[in-house]
Amino acid sequence: MYGRILGPVYDNEKEHCRILTNKEIYASVKELTIIETIRLNRLCWFGHVQRMEEKRIPKRVLLYMSLGTTRLRGRPRNRWQDEVRKNGKIVGGEGWQENVNKEEWKKLLRTARNHRILHKPME
């Protein structure tokens, strides 16, 4: 959408109009990319489920997923929990799962959002 809003730009060197690349758009807009937004929302949901009571269904499903089931041969598929674990280590370091206090968790996610900690350079 930002590409439509910003429109084509005139390139003085080549003397014609060109469309901005995604890197140029995100550098000028300074908004979170869709990847960063998904990662932050995933961590937000994980914190919410971690604070739930043990008898709630989402909490039981999360605990069941972490029991270590056998996986097929070959390259393992990425699981939701694997991505959460990887992003959690980026945001909170090694002891990130113990940080389930709601206010501390929100502060941690706010810091990650403001400092663009989950930013992965686009290829």
Long-range contacts (C-beta under 8 A, 24 or more apart in sequence): 2-26, 2-29, 2-31, 22-122, 23-122, 26-122, 32-113, 32-116, 33-119, 33-122, 35-118, 35-120, 36-113, 36-116, 36-118, 36-119, 36-120, 39-83, 39-87, 39-118, 40-109, 40-112, 40-113, 40-118, 42-80, 42-83, 42-84, 42-87, 43-84, 43-87, 43-88, 43-91, 43-109, 43-112, 44-109, 46-84, 46-88, 47-100, 47-102, 47-105, 47-109, 50-97, 50-100, 51-100, 51-102, 87-118, 90-117, 90-118, 91-117, 91-118
